[in-house]
Amino acid sequence: MSPLDLVFGILAVALLLALVRFIAGPTLPDRVVALDTMAMIAIGIISTFAIARDSPDVLDVGVLLAFITFLGTVAFALYIEKRVR
């Protein structure tokens, strides 16, 4: 068993726990934070995959996912700000 297998296992468990929080989250902000966490874990999985396959081109997918996740978080923050007023 390689260390990368251990990393994949830990990331899989973390993704499962974040999914549980996403489903059980009582409020919308809880669900958004859980979704953001799942996206960051997915970026970790993509990065680990790039290391395991010695393929740095795959990292572009992780950067793109991070950018889309950031935009989604900003959009949600703006939505909450306008809803509160």
WOLIN-V84798 format. One record per residue. N is the residue number from 1. RES is the residue in one letter. OMEGA is omega in radians with two decimals (999 if undefined). NEAR is the number of other ideal C-beta (glycine too) atoms within 8 Angstrom. Layout:
n: (N & N)
res: (RES & RES)
omega: (OMEGA & OMEGA)
near: (NEAR & NEAR)
//
This chain:
n: (1 & 2 & 3 & 4 & 5 & 6 & 7 & 8 & 9 & 10 & 11 & 12 & 13 & 14 & 15 & 16 & 17 & 18 & 19 & 20 & 21 & 22 & 23 & 24 & 25 & 26 & 27 & 28 & 29 & 30 & 31 & 32 & 33 & 34 & 35 & 36 & 37 & 38 & 39 & 40 & 41 & 42 & 43 & 44 & 45 & 46 & 47 & 48 & 49 & 50 & 51 & 52 & 53 & 54 & 55 & 56 & 57 & 58 & 59 & 60 & 61 & 62 & 63 & 64 & 65 & 66 & 67 & 68 & 69 & 70 & 71 & 72 & 73 & 74 & 75 & 76 & 77 & 78 & 79 & 80 & 81 & 82 & 83 & 84 & 85)
res: (M & S & P & L & D & L & V & F & G & I & L & A & V & A & L & L & L & A & L & V & R & F & I & A & G & P & T & L & P & D & R & V & V & A & L & D & T & M & A & M & I & A & I & G & I & I & S & T & F & A & I & A & R & D & S & P & D & V & L & D & V & G & V & L & L & A & F & I & T & F & L & G & T & V & A & F & A & L & Y & I & E & K & R & V & R)
omega: (-3.11 & 3.09 & 3.12 & 3.06 & 3.09 & 3.12 & 3.10 & 3.12 & 3.12 & 3.12 & 3.11 & 3.10 & 3.12 & 3.11 & 3.10 & 3.12 & 3.09 & 3.09 & 3.08 & 3.12 & 3.12 & -3.12 & -3.04 & -3.07 & -3.06 & -3.10 & 3.13 & 3.09 & 3.08 & -3.13 & 3.13 & 3.10 & 3.10 & 3.11 & 3.09 & 3.10 & 3.11 & 3.10 & 3.12 & 3.08 & 3.09 & 3.08 & 3.06 & 3.10 & 3.12 & 3.14 & 3.11 & 3.08 & 3.12 & 3.11 & -3.10 & -3.11 & -3.09 & -3.07 & -3.11 & 3.11 & -3.13 & -3.12 & 3.08 & 3.10 & 3.11 & 3.11 & 3.13 & 3.10 & 3.10 & 3.14 & 3.14 & 3.10 & 3.11 & 3.13 & 3.10 & 3.12 & 3.10 & 3.12 & 3.11 & 3.13 & 3.10 & 3.11 & 3.13 & -3.13 & -3.14 & -3.13 & -3.09 & -3.09 & 999)
near: (3 & 5 & 5 & 9 & 8 & 9 & 9 & 10 & 8 & 8 & 12 & 8 & 8 & 9 & 12 & 8 & 8 & 12 & 10 & 8 & 12 & 11 & 6 & 6 & 11 & 4 & 6 & 6 & 7 & 10 & 10 & 10 & 10 & 13 & 10 & 11 & 10 & 12 & 11 & 10 & 12 & 10 & 12 & 9 & 11 & 13 & 10 & 12 & 10 & 14 & 8 & 7 & 7 & 6 & 7 & 6 & 6 & 11 & 10 & 7 & 8 & 12 & 8 & 8 & 12 & 11 & 8 & 8 & 12 & 8 & 8 & 10 & 10 & 8 & 8 & 9 & 8 & 8 & 8 & 9 & 8 & 7 & 6 & 5 & 4)
//
